[in-house]
Amino acid sequence: GGASPALAVVTVLAVILGIAALLTMTGLATVSPNEARVVQFFGRYIGSVSDAGFYLVTPLSERRTISLRIRNFETQKLKVNDADGNPINIAAIVVWQVADTAKSVFAVEAYENFVTVQAESALRHVATSHPSDFADPGEESLRGSTDLVSRELADEVAARITIAGLEVVETRISSLAYAPEIAQAML
């Protein structure tokens, strides 16, 4: 009762085909709409897949899912001195999204936190560049020139987060008031 040589060959081929099929299945990936997959093979970046569908990528590769959806957040109310030295409380809404998936994964540790910190820093800078209410001729105030200030804030945030592969869609000042200690004195 020995096995025939043909049966041994078929068994070996079946095992090889089974292993090949298992390896191939490790490369199957689905990409949902407004998502991307960043693909790494043994630590080396090979590319990103951003079109929705079912794909066969390099088997045994690591794939990270990145959302391409537009996101927004509101900064905390920051206490800042305006251009005239008056303490104000200011907050802004920042609308942003991932533009370059590779940069967003590899350039910074956590891009969501990066956006938050950079937006608050930019808001501080813009708020200190303008008076809150009463501007000199040819000067814009935070309250009187909201469109200009919003564009300036968007440009500043965009310049800061581009390094992380992110882009700003829109910014708006959501809260602007004198700090409580000066509001009491003004009454």
TORPA-4810 file (N, C-alpha, C, O; in nm, 3 decimals):
<nodes>
NODE_1_0.067_-0.118_0.000_0.000_0.000_0.000_0.073_0.128_0.000_0.040_0.214_0.082_G
NODE_2_0.172_0.150_-0.087_0.236_0.281_-0.096_0.156_0.374_-0.185_0.081_0.330_-0.271_G
NODE_3_0.174_0.501_-0.163_0.105_0.603_-0.244_0.176_0.616_-0.377_0.298_0.604_-0.385_A
NODE_4_0.099_0.641_-0.479_0.158_0.657_-0.610_0.230_0.791_-0.619_0.194_0.885_-0.548_S
NODE_5_0.332_0.801_-0.706_0.405_0.927_-0.721_0.313_1.041_-0.769_0.335_1.157_-0.734_P
NODE_6_0.213_1.009_-0.848_0.122_1.113_-0.897_0.042_1.173_-0.782_0.018_1.294_-0.779_A
NODE_7_0.001_1.090_-0.687_-0.073_1.139_-0.572_0.015_1.228_-0.485_-0.034_1.328_-0.431_L
NODE_8_0.142_1.195_-0.470_0.235_1.277_-0.393_0.253_1.414_-0.458_0.256_1.516_-0.389_A
NODE_9_0.264_1.415_-0.592_0.279_1.541_-0.665_0.153_1.627_-0.650_0.163_1.747_-0.628_V
NODE_10_0.037_1.566_-0.662_-0.089_1.639_-0.648_-0.102_1.695_-0.507_-0.147_1.808_-0.490_V
NODE_11_-0.064_1.620_-0.406_-0.072_1.665_-0.268_0.020_1.785_-0.246_-0.020_1.884_-0.185_T
NODE_12_0.143_1.777_-0.297_0.238_1.888_-0.283_0.185_2.012_-0.355_0.192_2.122_-0.301_V
NODE_13_0.131_1.994_-0.476_0.075_2.107_-0.550_-0.045_2.167_-0.477_-0.062_2.289_-0.477_L
NODE_14_-0.128_2.084_-0.416_-0.245_2.133_-0.342_-0.201_2.216_-0.221_-0.260_2.320_-0.191_A
NODE_15_-0.098_2.169_-0.152_-0.046_2.244_-0.037_0.012_2.377_-0.083_-0.013_2.480_-0.020_V
NODE_16_0.089_2.377_-0.191_0.148_2.501_-0.244_0.039_2.598_-0.288_0.047_2.717_-0.258_I
NODE_17_-0.063_2.549_-0.358_-0.175_2.634_-0.401_-0.254_2.687_-0.283_-0.301_2.801_-0.284_L
NODE_18_-0.270_2.604_-0.179_-0.340_2.649_-0.058_-0.266_2.762_0.012_-0.327_2.860_0.055_G
NODE_19_-0.133_2.748_0.023_-0.051_2.853_0.084_-0.057_2.981_0.000_-0.070_3.091_0.054_I
NODE_20_-0.048_2.965_-0.132_-0.056_3.081_-0.222_-0.191_3.150_-0.210_-0.199_3.273_-0.212_A
NODE_21_-0.298_3.072_-0.197_-0.431_3.131_-0.183_-0.444_3.206_-0.050_-0.502_3.315_-0.046_A
NODE_22_-0.390_3.150_0.058_-0.393_3.218_0.187_-0.313_3.349_0.182_-0.357_3.450_0.236_L
NODE_23_-0.196_3.347_0.120_-0.116_3.469_0.106_-0.189_3.574_0.023_-0.187_3.693_0.055_L
NODE_24_-0.253_3.531_-0.082_-0.327_3.623_-0.168_-0.442_3.687_-0.091_-0.468_3.806_-0.106_T
NODE_25_-0.510_3.608_-0.008_-0.622_3.662_0.068_-0.578_3.765_0.170_-0.657_3.852_0.208_M
NODE_26_-0.453_3.759_0.217_-0.406_3.862_0.311_-0.389_3.996_0.241_-0.372_4.099_0.307_T
NODE_27_-0.392_3.997_0.109_-0.379_4.122_0.034_-0.510_4.183_-0.008_-0.511_4.288_-0.072_G
NODE_28_-0.621_4.120_0.025_-0.751_4.174_-0.012_-0.789_4.289_0.081_-0.774_4.279_0.203_L
NODE_29_-0.837_4.397_0.023_-0.875_4.513_0.103_-0.995_4.583_0.039_-1.005_4.593_-0.083_A
NODE_30_-1.084_4.630_0.123_-1.195_4.711_0.074_-1.173_4.855_0.119_-1.126_4.881_0.230_T
NODE_31_-1.208_4.947_0.032_-1.196_5.089_0.061_-1.336_5.149_0.046_-1.396_5.142_-0.061_V
NODE_32_-1.386_5.207_0.154_-1.517_5.269_0.153_-1.508_5.410_0.094_-1.399_5.467_0.086_S
NODE_33_-1.621_5.466_0.053_-1.620_5.604_0.005_-1.567_5.699_0.114_-1.595_5.680_0.232_P
NODE_34_-1.492_5.800_0.073_-1.432_5.899_0.163_-1.335_5.838_0.263_-1.318_5.888_0.374_N
NODE_35_-1.272_5.729_0.223_-1.166_5.669_0.303_-1.049_5.639_0.212_-1.063_5.634_0.089_E
NODE_36_-0.935_5.618_0.273_-0.816_5.577_0.198_-0.743_5.473_0.283_-0.760_5.467_0.405_A
NODE_37_-0.663_5.392_0.218_-0.579_5.295_0.287_-0.434_5.328_0.257_-0.394_5.333_0.140_R
NODE_38_-0.356_5.350_0.360_-0.212_5.372_0.347_-0.148_5.235_0.363_-0.168_5.169_0.465_V
NODE_39_-0.069_5.193_0.263_-0.014_5.057_0.259_0.136_5.061_0.286_0.211_5.135_0.222_V
NODE_40_0.179_4.979_0.383_0.320_4.962_0.416_0.356_4.815_0.405_0.279_4.728_0.445_Q
NODE_41_0.472_4.789_0.350_0.520_4.651_0.339_0.651_4.642_0.415_0.753_4.697_0.372_F
NODE_42_0.648_4.572_0.527_0.763_4.559_0.617_0.825_4.694_0.650_0.946_4.712_0.642_F
NODE_43_0.739_4.791_0.688_0.783_4.922_0.732_0.808_5.023_0.622_0.834_5.139_0.651_G
NODE_44_0.800_4.982_0.498_0.826_5.072_0.385_0.693_5.113_0.322_0.609_5.028_0.292_R
NODE_45_0.676_5.245_0.301_0.554_5.296_0.240_0.552_5.257_0.093_0.647_5.284_0.019_Y
NODE_46_0.442_5.193_0.051_0.431_5.157_-0.092_0.327_5.239_-0.166_0.335_5.252_-0.288_I
NODE_47_0.230_5.296_-0.096_0.130_5.377_-0.164_0.001_5.387_-0.085_-0.013_5.331_0.024_G
NODE_48_-0.091_5.460_-0.144_-0.223_5.478_-0.084_-0.329_5.443_-0.186_-0.314_5.468_-0.305_S
NODE_49_-0.438_5.385_-0.138_-0.553_5.355_-0.223_-0.667_5.441_-0.172_-0.708_5.427_-0.057_V
NODE_50_-0.719_5.531_-0.257_-0.825_5.621_-0.210_-0.955_5.609_-0.288_-1.055_5.669_-0.249_S
NODE_51_-0.957_5.533_-0.396_-1.081_5.512_-0.469_-1.159_5.399_-0.404_-1.103_5.294_-0.372_D
NODE_52_-1.288_5.420_-0.386_-1.371_5.318_-0.321_-1.375_5.192_-0.406_-1.384_5.198_-0.529_A
NODE_53_-1.368_5.077_-0.339_-1.376_4.950_-0.411_-1.309_4.837_-0.335_-1.274_4.850_-0.218_G
NODE_54_-1.294_4.727_-0.405_-1.234_4.605_-0.352_-1.102_4.584_-0.424_-1.100_4.579_-0.547_F
NODE_55_-0.991_4.574_-0.351_-0.858_4.573_-0.412_-0.775_4.456_-0.362_-0.796_4.402_-0.254_Y
NODE_56_-0.679_4.418_-0.446_-0.575_4.324_-0.407_-0.447_4.406_-0.399_-0.394_4.449_-0.502_L
NODE_57_-0.399_4.427_-0.277_-0.274_4.500_-0.256_-0.166_4.399_-0.220_-0.193_4.279_-0.216_V
NODE_58_-0.049_4.445_-0.194_0.062_4.356_-0.162_0.026_4.268_-0.043_-0.007_4.319_0.064_T
NODE_59_0.033_4.135_-0.061_0.004_4.045_0.051_0.100_4.068_0.168_0.214_4.109_0.148_P
NODE_60_0.054_4.042_0.288_0.128_4.058_0.413_0.164_4.203_0.443_0.252_4.230_0.525_L
NODE_61_0.096_4.296_0.378_0.124_4.438_0.404_0.035_4.489_0.516_-0.071_4.434_0.544_S
NODE_62_0.082_4.597_0.579_0.003_4.663_0.683_-0.075_4.776_0.616_-0.020_4.854_0.538_E
NODE_63_-0.203_4.783_0.649_-0.288_4.886_0.588_-0.357_4.966_0.698_-0.421_4.910_0.787_R
NODE_64_-0.343_5.099_0.690_-0.410_5.187_0.785_-0.522_5.261_0.714_-0.504_5.312_0.604_R
NODE_65_-0.636_5.266_0.777_-0.751_5.337_0.721_-0.747_5.482_0.766_-0.734_5.511_0.884_T
NODE_66_-0.759_5.572_0.670_-0.761_5.716_0.696_-0.892_5.772_0.641_-0.929_5.743_0.528_I
NODE_67_-0.961_5.849_0.722_-1.085_5.912_0.677_-1.054_6.037_0.596_-0.973_6.120_0.638_S
NODE_68_-1.117_6.050_0.481_-1.102_6.168_0.396_-1.220_6.263_0.412_-1.232_6.361_0.338_L
NODE_69_-1.308_6.234_0.507_-1.426_6.317_0.529_-1.385_6.454_0.582_-1.280_6.470_0.644_R
NODE_70_-1.469_6.551_0.556_-1.447_6.685_0.610_-1.485_6.681_0.758_-1.589_6.628_0.797_I
NODE_71_-1.397_6.739_0.839_-1.420_6.740_0.984_-1.419_6.884_1.033_-1.366_6.974_0.967_R
NODE_72_-1.477_6.905_1.147_-1.472_7.037_1.208_-1.458_7.025_1.358_-1.491_6.921_1.417_N
NODE_73_-1.410_7.129_1.418_-1.402_7.135_1.563_-1.401_7.281_1.605_-1.368_7.370_1.526_F
NODE_74_-1.436_7.304_1.728_-1.433_7.439_1.783_-1.319_7.446_1.883_-1.307_7.362_1.972_E
NODE_75_-1.235_7.547_1.867_-1.126_7.563_1.962_-1.183_7.598_2.099_-1.298_7.640_2.110_T
NODE_76_-1.103_7.581_2.199_-1.145_7.626_2.331_-1.148_7.778_2.332_-1.083_7.842_2.250_Q
NODE_77_-1.224_7.835_2.424_-1.221_7.980_2.438_-1.086_8.018_2.496_-1.049_7.976_2.606_K
NODE_78_-1.014_8.098_2.420_-0.880_8.139_2.460_-0.885_8.281_2.514_-0.956_8.366_2.461_L
NODE_79_-0.812_8.305_2.618_-0.800_8.439_2.673_-0.673_8.500_2.614_-0.563_8.452_2.639_K
NODE_80_-0.691_8.606_2.535_-0.581_8.667_2.461_-0.593_8.818_2.472_-0.703_8.870_2.492_V
NODE_81_-0.483_8.888_2.461_-0.487_9.034_2.452_-0.493_9.073_2.306_-0.414_9.025_2.224_N
NODE_82_-0.589_9.160_2.271_-0.598_9.206_2.133_-0.485_9.304_2.103_-0.398_9.325_2.187_D
NODE_83_-0.486_9.364_1.984_-0.378_9.454_1.943_-0.369_9.576_2.033_-0.261_9.635_2.046_A
NODE_84_-0.478_9.615_2.096_-0.478_9.730_2.188_-0.444_9.690_2.331_-0.435_9.777_2.418_D
NODE_85_-0.423_9.563_2.356_-0.390_9.516_2.490_-0.510_9.481_2.576_-0.493_9.453_2.694_G
NODE_86_-0.629_9.483_2.520_-0.749_9.447_2.594_-0.763_9.296_2.601_-0.751_9.228_2.499_N
NODE_87_-0.788_9.240_2.720_-0.807_9.095_2.728_-0.943_9.055_2.671_-1.047_9.111_2.707_P
NODE_88_-0.941_8.958_2.582_-1.064_8.909_2.519_-1.068_8.757_2.530_-0.965_8.692_2.545_I
NODE_89_-1.188_8.703_2.521_-1.207_8.558_2.508_-1.250_8.534_2.365_-1.345_8.596_2.316_N
NODE_90_-1.181_8.443_2.297_-1.209_8.419_2.157_-1.203_8.269_2.128_-1.123_8.197_2.187_I
NODE_91_-1.288_8.225_2.038_-1.289_8.085_1.993_-1.321_8.084_1.844_-1.381_8.179_1.792_A
NODE_92_-1.282_7.978_1.776_-1.306_7.968_1.633_-1.347_7.826_1.597_-1.317_7.730_1.669_A
NODE_93_-1.416_7.815_1.485_-1.450_7.685_1.428_-1.359_7.663_1.308_-1.348_7.751_1.222_I
NODE_94_-1.295_7.548_1.302_-1.205_7.515_1.193_-1.261_7.392_1.121_-1.287_7.289_1.183_V
NODE_95_-1.280_7.404_0.991_-1.327_7.294_0.907_-1.208_7.249_0.824_-1.147_7.331_0.755_V
NODE_96_-1.174_7.120_0.829_-1.053_7.071_0.764_-1.072_6.928_0.714_-1.170_6.862_0.747_W
NODE_97_-0.975_6.883_0.634_-0.976_6.744_0.587_-0.835_6.700_0.550_-0.745_6.783_0.534_Q
NODE_98_-0.818_6.570_0.537_-0.690_6.513_0.496_-0.676_6.529_0.345_-0.766_6.491_0.269_V
NODE_99_-0.564_6.585_0.301_-0.539_6.603_0.158_-0.434_6.504_0.108_-0.445_6.454_-0.004_A
NODE_100_-0.333_6.474_0.190_-0.226_6.382_0.153_-0.217_6.275_0.261_-0.170_6.301_0.372_D
NODE_101_-0.261_6.155_0.228_-0.270_6.048_0.329_-0.134_6.007_0.383_-0.121_5.980_0.502_T
NODE_102_-0.033_6.002_0.298_0.099_5.961_0.344_0.155_6.061_0.445_0.206_6.022_0.550_A
NODE_103_0.146_6.189_0.414_0.196_6.291_0.506_0.119_6.288_0.638_0.178_6.303_0.745_K
NODE_104_-0.012_6.269_0.631_-0.091_6.271_0.753_-0.054_6.155_0.846_-0.065_6.167_0.968_S
NODE_105_-0.012_6.044_0.790_0.026_5.928_0.871_0.170_5.937_0.919_0.200_5.903_1.034_V
NODE_106_0.261_5.983_0.832_0.403_5.976_0.864_0.467_6.106_0.911_0.573_6.101_0.972_F
NODE_107_0.407_6.222_0.884_0.472_6.349_0.917_0.452_6.390_1.063_0.539_6.455_1.121_A
NODE_108_0.339_6.354_1.121_0.311_6.392_1.260_0.260_6.271_1.337_0.216_6.172_1.279_V
NODE_109_0.268_6.281_1.469_0.227_6.169_1.554_0.076_6.143_1.546_0.034_6.030_1.520_E
NODE_110_-0.003_6.247_1.568_-0.149_6.234_1.563_-0.204_6.360_1.497_-0.204_6.467_1.558_A
NODE_111_-0.250_6.347_1.374_-0.285_6.467_1.299_-0.407_6.539_1.354_-0.418_6.661_1.336_Y
NODE_112_-0.499_6.471_1.422_-0.614_6.540_1.481_-0.568_6.637_1.590_-0.613_6.751_1.594_E
NODE_113_-0.479_6.592_1.678_-0.425_6.678_1.782_-0.340_6.790_1.723_-0.340_6.902_1.773_N
NODE_114_-0.268_6.759_1.617_-0.184_6.858_1.550_-0.270_6.974_1.500_-0.233_7.091_1.516_F
NODE_115_-0.382_6.944_1.439_-0.473_7.048_1.389_-0.522_7.134_1.505_-0.524_7.257_1.493_V
NODE_116_-0.560_7.073_1.614_-0.611_7.147_1.730_-0.508_7.245_1.783_-0.539_7.363_1.804_T
NODE_117_-0.387_7.199_1.805_-0.283_7.284_1.860_-0.246_7.397_1.764_-0.232_7.512_1.805_V
NODE_118_-0.232_7.364_1.636_-0.195_7.466_1.538_-0.306_7.569_1.518_-0.277_7.687_1.498_Q
NODE_119_-0.431_7.526_1.523_-0.543_7.620_1.507_-0.550_7.716_1.625_-0.574_7.835_1.606_A
NODE_120_-0.529_7.666_1.745_-0.530_7.755_1.862_-0.414_7.852_1.858_-0.430_7.969_1.895_E
NODE_121_-0.299_7.807_1.814_-0.183_7.895_1.801_-0.208_8.004_1.697_-0.176_8.120_1.719_S
NODE_122_-0.265_7.966_1.583_-0.297_8.063_1.479_-0.403_8.162_1.526_-0.394_8.281_1.496_A
NODE_123_-0.502_8.115_1.600_-0.606_8.202_1.651_-0.548_8.305_1.747_-0.585_8.423_1.742_L
NODE_124_-0.457_8.262_1.833_-0.389_8.356_1.923_-0.316_8.464_1.844_-0.326_8.583_1.875_R
NODE_125_-0.244_8.422_1.741_-0.167_8.517_1.661_-0.256_8.617_1.590_-0.228_8.737_1.590_H
NODE_126_-0.363_8.569_1.529_-0.454_8.658_1.456_-0.525_8.753_1.554_-0.541_8.871_1.524_V
NODE_127_-0.565_8.702_1.670_-0.636_8.785_1.768_-0.546_8.897_1.820_-0.594_9.007_1.847_A
NODE_128_-0.418_8.870_1.836_-0.327_8.974_1.886_-0.289_9.074_1.777_-0.230_9.178_1.807_T
NODE_129_-0.322_9.046_1.653_-0.288_9.135_1.542_-0.394_9.240_1.515_-0.368_9.335_1.440_S
NODE_130_-0.512_9.227_1.573_-0.624_9.318_1.545_-0.685_9.367_1.676_-0.686_9.294_1.775_H
NODE_131_-0.737_9.490_1.676_-0.815_9.532_1.792_-0.950_9.461_1.790_-0.999_9.422_1.684_P
NODE_132_-1.011_9.444_1.906_-1.137_9.369_1.909_-1.254_9.450_1.855_-1.338_9.394_1.784_S
NODE_133_-1.262_9.580_1.886_-1.378_9.658_1.843_-1.343_9.781_1.761_-1.382_9.791_1.645_D
NODE_134_-1.272_9.872_1.819_-1.253_10.003_1.758_-1.118_10.009_1.688_-1.013_10.009_1.752_F
NODE_135_-1.124_10.013_1.555_-1.003_10.014_1.474_-0.974_10.154_1.424_-1.066_10.234_1.403_A
NODE_136_-0.847_10.184_1.404_-0.807_10.310_1.342_-0.843_10.305_1.195_-0.865_10.197_1.141_D
NODE_137_-0.848_10.420_1.129_-0.878_10.418_0.984_-0.777_10.331_0.909_-0.656_10.341_0.931_P
NODE_138_-0.828_10.247_0.821_-0.744_10.156_0.744_-0.706_10.029_0.817_-0.633_9.946_0.763_G
NODE_139_-0.755_10.012_0.938_-0.725_9.894_1.019_-0.854_9.815_1.038_-0.962_9.873_1.049_E
NODE_140_-0.844_9.683_1.042_-0.961_9.598_1.059_-0.971_9.550_1.203_-0.870_9.519_1.266_E
NODE_141_-1.093_9.544_1.255_-1.113_9.492_1.390_-1.166_9.349_1.382_-1.217_9.306_1.279_S
NODE_142_-1.152_9.277_1.491_-1.200_9.138_1.496_-1.351_9.131_1.480_-1.402_9.042_1.412_L
NODE_143_-1.422_9.225_1.540_-1.567_9.224_1.536_-1.621_9.285_1.406_-1.724_9.240_1.355_R
NODE_144_-1.555_9.386_1.353_-1.607_9.458_1.237_-1.569_9.399_1.103_-1.635_9.426_1.003_G
NODE_145_-1.464_9.319_1.098_-1.416_9.264_0.970_-1.407_9.113_0.979_-1.300_9.055_0.958_S
NODE_146_-1.517_9.049_1.010_-1.514_8.904_1.035_-1.472_8.824_0.913_-1.404_8.722_0.927_T
NODE_147_-1.512_8.866_0.793_-1.472_8.791_0.673_-1.322_8.798_0.651_-1.258_8.696_0.622_D
NODE_148_-1.264_8.916_0.665_-1.120_8.932_0.648_-1.044_8.854_0.755_-0.946_8.786_0.725_L
NODE_149_-1.089_8.865_0.878_-1.023_8.794_0.988_-1.035_8.643_0.968_-0.940_8.570_0.994_V
NODE_150_-1.150_8.596_0.922_-1.168_8.452_0.896_-1.075_8.404_0.786_-1.016_8.296_0.798_S
NODE_151_-1.060_8.482_0.681_-0.966_8.444_0.573_-0.823_8.442_0.624_-0.745_8.352_0.592_R
NODE_152_-0.788_8.543_0.703_-0.653_8.550_0.759_-0.627_8.429_0.850_-0.519_8.369_0.846_E
NODE_153_-0.726_8.395_0.930_-0.712_8.279_1.018_-0.701_8.150_0.937_-0.619_8.063_0.968_L
NODE_154_-0.783_8.136_0.834_-0.777_8.017_0.748_-0.641_8.004_0.682_-0.584_7.895_0.677_A
NODE_155_-0.587_8.115_0.632_-0.455_8.112_0.568_-0.347_8.073_0.667_-0.258_7.995_0.635_D
NODE_156_-0.355_8.127_0.789_-0.253_8.096_0.889_-0.261_7.950_0.934_-0.158_7.883_0.947_E
NODE_157_-0.382_7.900_0.958_-0.396_7.759_0.997_-0.349_7.669_0.883_-0.278_7.571_0.907_V
NODE_158_-0.388_7.701_0.760_-0.348_7.621_0.644_-0.196_7.615_0.630_-0.140_7.509_0.602_A
NODE_159_-0.130_7.728_0.650_0.017_7.729_0.639_0.081_7.641_0.745_0.187_7.582_0.721_A
NODE_160_0.018_7.633_0.860_0.076_7.553_0.970_0.050_7.404_0.955_0.132_7.324_0.999_R
NODE_161_-0.063_7.363_0.895_-0.096_7.220_0.891_-0.065_7.153_0.757_-0.084_7.032_0.743_I
NODE_162_-0.019_7.229_0.661_0.015_7.171_0.531_0.124_7.065_0.544_0.123_6.966_0.471_T
NODE_163_0.215_7.085_0.636_0.325_6.990_0.656_0.272_6.851_0.691_0.340_6.751_0.667_I
NODE_164_0.153_6.844_0.749_0.093_6.716_0.788_-0.003_6.662_0.683_-0.076_6.567_0.710_A
NODE_165_-0.003_6.721_0.563_-0.090_6.672_0.457_-0.237_6.704_0.477_-0.324_6.632_0.428_G
NODE_166_-0.265_6.812_0.549_-0.402_6.851_0.580_-0.434_6.984_0.512_-0.344_7.061_0.481_L
NODE_167_-0.563_7.009_0.489_-0.603_7.136_0.430_-0.723_7.193_0.504_-0.806_7.121_0.558_E
NODE_168_-0.729_7.326_0.505_-0.838_7.397_0.570_-0.946_7.423_0.466_-0.918_7.472_0.357_V
NODE_169_-1.069_7.393_0.501_-1.183_7.422_0.414_-1.238_7.560_0.449_-1.269_7.640_0.360_V
NODE_170_-1.251_7.587_0.579_-1.309_7.714_0.623_-1.278_7.735_0.770_-1.260_7.639_0.846_E
NODE_171_-1.270_7.862_0.811_-1.264_7.896_0.953_-1.359_8.012_0.980_-1.384_8.095_0.892_T
NODE_172_-1.411_8.016_1.099_-1.500_8.124_1.143_-1.477_8.148_1.291_-1.452_8.054_1.367_R
NODE_173_-1.486_8.274_1.331_-1.482_8.306_1.473_-1.619_8.272_1.530_-1.721_8.320_1.481_I
NODE_174_-1.621_8.189_1.634_-1.749_8.145_1.690_-1.785_8.221_1.818_-1.902_8.228_1.856_S
NODE_175_-1.686_8.276_1.884_-1.711_8.347_2.008_-1.608_8.458_2.023_-1.488_8.436_2.007_S
NODE_176_-1.657_8.577_2.054_-1.569_8.691_2.075_-1.632_8.781_2.179_-1.740_8.835_2.158_L
NODE_177_-1.564_8.798_2.292_-1.616_8.882_2.400_-1.499_8.935_2.482_-1.392_8.874_2.488_A
NODE_178_-1.523_9.048_2.544_-1.421_9.097_2.637_-1.413_9.002_2.754_-1.513_8.941_2.794_Y
NODE_179_-1.293_8.989_2.811_-1.275_8.904_2.928_-1.357_8.962_3.043_-1.379_9.083_3.048_A
NODE_180_-1.404_8.878_3.136_-1.493_8.926_3.244_-1.436_9.043_3.323_-1.511_9.132_3.364_P
NODE_181_-1.305_9.046_3.346_-1.249_9.153_3.428_-1.258_9.290_3.359_-1.276_9.392_3.426_E
NODE_182_-1.246_9.294_3.226_-1.258_9.421_3.157_-1.403_9.454_3.126_-1.440_9.571_3.118_I
NODE_183_-1.486_9.351_3.109_-1.629_9.375_3.083_-1.693_9.446_3.202_-1.777_9.534_3.182_A
NODE_184_-1.655_9.412_3.324_-1.705_9.478_3.444_-1.665_9.625_3.446_-1.745_9.712_3.482_Q
NODE_185_-1.541_9.652_3.408_-1.492_9.791_3.407_-1.561_9.873_3.301_-1.580_9.994_3.319_A
NODE_186_-1.601_9.812_3.188_-1.664_9.885_3.079_-1.807_9.920_3.114_-1.861_10.018_3.062_M
NODE_187_-1.870_9.843_3.203_-2.007_9.874_3.243_-2.007_9.993_3.334_-2.113_10.036_3.380_L
</nodes>
